[in-house]
Amino acid sequence: MSLSVLENIPENDPLARPEQKAEIDRIIAAHKSVPGATMVILNELQSQIGHISLTMQAYVAKELKVPYGAVHGVVSFYSFFTTQPRGRHTLKFCMGTACYVGGMPQLIEKAKQQLGIEMGQTTKDGSITLEVCRCVGACSQAPVIVVDDEAVGRVKPNKLPQLIRKCEAQ
Amino acid sequence: MSYFRSHILVCIDPACLAKGAHEVEDALQDELVAQGLIDEIQVLETSRIGGCSNGPELMVYPEGLHYVGLTPDDVPYLVEEHFLKGRPVKKFMEQIAVVTDEELGPPKPKEVRVVLRNCGQIDPNNIEDYIAEDGYEALAKALAMTPEAVIDEVSRSGLRGRGGAGFPAAKKWQLCRNVNDSPKYLTCNADEGDPGAFMNRRVLEGDPHSVIEGMIIAAFAIGASYGYVYCRAEYPLAVKTLNIAIQQAREFGLLGENILGSGFSFDLEVRVGAGAFVCGEETALIASIEGKRGEPRPRPPFPAVKGVWGKPTNNNNVETYAVVPQIMLKGADWYASMGTAKSKGTKTFAIGGDVNNAGLIEVPIGMTIREVVYDVAGGIRDGKGFKAVQIGGPMGGCLTTAHLDLPIDYESLTAAGAMMGSGGLVVMDEETCMVDIARFFMEFTQDESCGKCTPCRVGTKRMLEILERICNGEGKDGDIERLELLSQQIVKTSLCGLGQGAPNPVISTLKLFRHEYEAHIYEKRCPAKVCRALIHYQIEDNCTGCMVCARNCPVEAISGQRRAVHVIDPNVCIKCGICMQVCNFNAVAVTS
C-alpha cells in the first residue's frame, strides 16, 4: 500500500463525499499542530465518521507528512479503530470478569442467533453491529451491554430480543 | 450579595402546584415578613424535590430537611418552630429518599474514605463544590513550601504507587526531579484496563479536581511544566468530566501561567486511548501519548530520564495523585497512621462477582480478605460458599479459603502468589470453574499482547491453546507440566509487565486448584459444571411444561407439549445454559 490509493478513491469512501471530506479536513486542520497528533486525529475521525478507511489513513498520512505505514500501524494496533463502516447502532458486549461470570457468553450466543451474524459483523440492513469489548467498568451492573454510548446493565437473556428490536426500529 | 442563613426551596412541579404549592409559598413569605425573618431566610422555587407523592413539599437548607404535606395553615407554626426557635418540626418531616448508588453507596462497615470521600457528595462539574470541601487548599499550602519539602512530606506519608507495583511515590518524584534536563512532563495513568476494576473511573467522574490538584502539586515538586492524563476510550464520561474540570481550573487560575501568583506554571490535557490494554504499561502509555503504537520498550532508560518526547517524565496512577492533596492538607503523620508497617494509607477496591454488596470500597491497607469479603461486601450471594477471590486483574492470582485471614497489602499478596494490581477483587462462589477462569484471563492477555516480544506473543498463544483443549475435554497427560514450563519461561523472558504477569492466573490456579485441572484432563469432568464440552443439560420431572425454556432456547433443542415435561435433544443442544437461567421451577439440571 502506498499513498497512490488517493489517486483512485472508491465512490463510497467518506473522502469521496464532499460533506464528510469537509469534516475530515476540519478534524485534521484542528489537531495537526498538536504534538502526537496521529492518535488525536484518528480518535476524532473514528467517532465523527464512524470508521477509518484505508484511503482515509493514506490521506491523514499525507496531511501529517508521516509515512503511510505509521498511520496504518496505529490504526491496526488499537481495537477502537475500525476500517469498515459500522451499523447505525453498535451493541458492545462487555467481556470483563464480572460480566463473563455473570452470563455474558449466553447473551452473546443469543444475540448471534437472533441476528444471524457473528461478533464483529454488521447486519445486512446496516442497522446493528455486534462487538465484544473490554471491561467498561460498570461491573456492579453485570452483565452489561453498551448500546451505542449507553451502558445497559443487568441484561437477561429473555430481555435481549426487546433491546435488539428497539435498535432495529430506530 | 446578601447573605441568608437559611434557604427554603419550594417544589413547584405540577403535582405540588395542584395541591397548593403557591399558596404555601405565599404564606411562607407573609409569615417570614411578619416574624421579621425575611432578610435572613430566602424562599426559592425549585422544579422537583423528590417523589412529590405528598405535596406540597419543601426543602430547608443548610439542614437539608424535607418537609411534606404542608398547608398554608401549617406555615406560621413551622416558621415559628424551625426558623425562630431552631426546632425542626418532626410531624412534617420526611426522611430524604436515599438514592441508591449501586457502585458507591453510603460507607459500608469498616470503610475509611480518603480518595472516595467526595465521590457522590459533590457536583464534579462545579469546581466551587470542590473548593468548598477544602479543595485546592493543599495546592496553596504546597506552593508556599519548597519542592523538596513537598517531596519530604509525601515521603514521610509512606504513599506508594497505587497502580499496582507499589513503588514509593516520593522516591519516583525525587528521581525525576534529580534529572538535569528540561522540560519535564507529568503523566497520569487513567488507562484502567483490568477487567473488574473501576475505582479510577469513579474518581475521575466523581472528583476530577482531586486528581488535577494532586498533579499540580506533583508537578511543582518535580519541576514539570506540562501534564497529560491518559484515559481509556471505554470511559467517555470520565474524559468529558475531566475536560470540564481542567477548563474550570484554568478559569480559576489554578492551571496555566503563574499559578496562585507563585511564579510556577503548569497546564495539562487529556489524551484518550483507543482500546489497548497494554497502554497501562508506562512506556507503552508514553508511546501512545506520542501518537504511536502503544508498544512497551525496554527499561532503562526509565521514564524519569527519558519519557514523553524523550524528556524526563513522572507517571503515577489516578489514585496516587488523588490522595496527594489529602496528605498535604492533613499531614504525613495522619496518612501514615493508617495501614501496615510497609504499606500506608487506604486503598480503593472494586469488589465484584458473587458478593452481596458489589461496588466500590476503600479500606485501610492491611485489612484481611475475610473482613473485606464478609464485613464490607456483605458475604457471598445466595448463601453460597466462598471458593476463591481473584485479585489484581489478568496479571493477578487467586486466593482461597486458606488465605481468608491474609492481610491485603503489597508484600503479603505477592508472597501468596497474587498481587495488589490496580485493585479489582472478583469473588467467586462454588459454581465457578477455575480452569475456565484461567482460560478466560489467558484469552484476555493473549488478545491484548502487543506482539513486540516473542515470549508474550507466542507463549501466551500456546498456553491458551492448551487451556482451551483442557476445557474442551481434549486435555492430554503432560499438559499441566507443559503449562508450568511455559509459565516459567514467559515470566522470565517477557519484555514488560503484561507478559511477565500473564501466566499468573494459571500459576496460581494450578497451585490451588490442581485437582480441577486433573478432573478435566483425566476424568473428562468439570467439577463446577461450567465447561461446555464436559456437561449435559436435562429437564427433570418437576417441569411444569410452561414452555419458557423452549421459547428461549437459541437452537430449538427443547421440545415438548404444553403442561408436559420437556426434553432437551443433546445432539442439538449447544449447552448455553439459557434454559436453566430462565426456568422458574428449577427443573433444568446440569451434570458432568
Interface residues (C-beta under 8 A of the other chain):
Chain A: P35 G36 A37 T38 M39 V40 L42 N43 Q46 A70 G73 V74 F77 Y78 S79 F80 F81 M95 G96 T97 A98 Y100 V101 G103 P105 Q106 E109 K110 Q113 Q114 C133 R134 C135 V136 G137 A138 C139 S140 Q141 A142 D149 K156 P157 N158
Chain B: E102 E103 E192 G193 D194 P195 G196 A197 F198 R201 A233 E234 Y235 P236 R271 V272 G273 A274 G275 A276 F277 S288 I289 E290 G291 K292 R293 G294 E295 W309 A350 G352 G353 D354 A358 G359 Q390 G424 V426 M428 T432 F440 F444 C450 V548 N552 P554 V555 I574 C576 G577 I578 Q581 V582
